[in-house]
């Protein structure tokens, strides 16, 4: 049995069936890419896996560490070791990124405001943050700013990656992390993810375009069309899509173009 | 007499920290109800000069004649005949902490007054019941001529200064509750800052109601002479009792030429208190008056700090936060009265409603014909935490001047699913995520507070949020 198993997952949004039975097994140490055209169910997959309240699970299960995570709240899934890098990170005014990172780390350690021994010390937090910023070649100028408030597209994605580095998940889902990014930012994100790759991390990259896969070499590529996987294989699947697009699976409106 | 407190569900930590009560032991206790005899007795007890006794009696008549205001929150349940209008908690004033009577000391120990004092207080004037019992003032301030005392002592010790300003900013006939306060006032703070003196450390006072059916009618008077600066902080908490309490204060402030005054309040009365307060400042040439006003507790609050911009260049600011939980109505806002040219004002109001609570922003901007080239900007943001809660905005603008700028911006928002999902996806619980969003919402207010108060406010919000989130 794999470390993270999606079994026949079916989900809908506002009564409309989107995922029609998705099955996927991810082991730690592996990088999987899910590719698909617009409307194929990519963002439904990422949101359903993390437990967004706007998505309804119609069937199937997702098993991680012996639990069906579909029965858990988003925060419980995160504390279990899942992470979602958002396509559109959300603005929360009045809370600094530093405060946010500290609160999230404390939550992960099971600190609920009572047992102080579980709380990360200011010193430990600062040195950890400093270390991750160095590894990611990031400056700390955005730390005092409010969560994603006034961040450029590139800054938002860098901040997502920093959160991932700090929280050290075992299963990370990157939702269209490359969309809307210039090539430098894509390279930055890819390098950071490559550095985090290792036997303790399983990665699921969800993307429309093949570009990011030039920098993060996936072990497996799955093509999602109309809520189902129509093709799974090794990195060669991405090469094939690069040439032919999604047209071979029928009336889909676009092909994977390079980002502007 | 003994009273039995009935506990109200506001979260266990709250009760432990703020809801305790100390058995009452009073030297003197007035009778319930309101009549000229009681008013005379109060004045006699305090050995006041005749002019004050007369002013009290005149104010009582005004109070009797004025109808109950009906334009705001519902006040019809207040029974004026069932309230104690004066209590004296101890016979003598204490200058040091050690001299305080033990039960009073216990109350303040749990409020952490001495600790706060050790940290950065210049002076403490902690009001227990109707009388200030503890008082100290930093020697350096005394040397500079700063007067920081309770209002009763000020009447006795600084009679001329007192008579010159008392009742000039808010006359008894201003409104029904100002009249009531003038008739039965007791305690409060008196501050005089001489010309050019900057008081660098905030002056603080703690107020606390601790008797069943007791009204608290403190009276505060602050005079900032030319070019001076003072920051006064008032923090309120109260134990929980079964019957309604009335808190009706009057705060008068005079800010002379080039002076600046900041008045910060964090009000956290228990949820059976009617909090009806009149706060007003007069700002003269190039003077600045800032009201920083946080309202968390009480059943009903009606409070609209105001600034009369009397001379050119005067500036007024109101920054307020209101939190209304179940059964609470926070009717708050601000008033800016532009009398002179080139005056500016801003009102920033943030309100949070939860569990069926109700917040109202009520504001008045008035520009008289002489107020040419004046500017005013009002911003009110309301955050609703659920569908049962309510928020309203009542802005009144009255412009008779030419060449003025008047801006008004209002938003109503809800805690969004997207924000909650984002924070929760990082492992943060729903309750903590909601608390973060609320604390983030009021951050423009919190960052204006001294650190200790900011921490306490965030903690209070956390306790409020823990109350009924399922």
Boltz contact constraints between the chains, C-beta under 6 A:
constraints:
  - contact:
      token1: [A, 50]
      token2: [B, 425]
      max_distance: 6.0
  - contact:
      token1: [A, 52]
      token2: [B, 421]
      max_distance: 6.0
  - contact:
      token1: [A, 53]
      token2: [B, 417]
      max_distance: 6.0
  - contact:
      token1: [A, 74]
      token2: [B, 421]
      max_distance: 6.0
  - contact:
      token1: [A, 74]
      token2: [B, 424]
      max_distance: 6.0
  - contact:
      token1: [A, 74]
      token2: [B, 425]
      max_distance: 6.0
  - contact:
      token1: [A, 75]
      token2: [B, 424]
      max_distance: 6.0
  - contact:
      token1: [A, 75]
      token2: [B, 427]
      max_distance: 6.0
  - contact:
      token1: [A, 75]
      token2: [B, 428]
      max_distance: 6.0
  - contact:
      token1: [A, 75]
      token2: [B, 429]
      max_distance: 6.0
  - contact:
      token1: [A, 78]
      token2: [B, 425]
      max_distance: 6.0
  - contact:
      token1: [A, 78]
      token2: [B, 426]
      max_distance: 6.0
  - contact:
      token1: [A, 78]
      token2: [B, 427]
      max_distance: 6.0
  - contact:
      token1: [A, 79]
      token2: [B, 427]
      max_distance: 6.0
  - contact:
      token1: [A, 84]
      token2: [B, 425]
      max_distance: 6.0
  - contact:
      token1: [A, 90]
      token2: [B, 418]
      max_distance: 6.0
  - contact:
      token1: [A, 90]
      token2: [B, 419]
      max_distance: 6.0
  - contact:
      token1: [A, 90]
      token2: [B, 422]
      max_distance: 6.0
  - contact:
      token1: [A, 92]
      token2: [B, 419]
      max_distance: 6.0
  - contact:
      token1: [A, 92]
      token2: [B, 440]
      max_distance: 6.0
  - contact:
      token1: [A, 93]
      token2: [B, 440]
      max_distance: 6.0
  - contact:
      token1: [A, 94]
      token2: [B, 440]
      max_distance: 6.0
  - contact:
      token1: [A, 94]
      token2: [B, 441]
      max_distance: 6.0
  - contact:
      token1: [A, 94]
      token2: [B, 443]
      max_distance: 6.0
  - contact:
      token1: [A, 95]
      token2: [B, 436]
      max_distance: 6.0
  - contact:
      token1: [A, 95]
      token2: [B, 440]
      max_distance: 6.0
  - contact:
      token1: [A, 103]
      token2: [B, 428]
      max_distance: 6.0
  - contact:
      token1: [A, 104]
      token2: [B, 426]
      max_distance: 6.0
  - contact:
      token1: [A, 104]
      token2: [B, 427]
      max_distance: 6.0
  - contact:
      token1: [A, 104]
      token2: [B, 428]
      max_distance: 6.0
  - contact:
      token1: [A, 107]
      token2: [B, 427]
      max_distance: 6.0
  - contact:
      token1: [A, 107]
      token2: [B, 428]
      max_distance: 6.0
  - contact:
      token1: [A, 108]
      token2: [B, 427]
      max_distance: 6.0
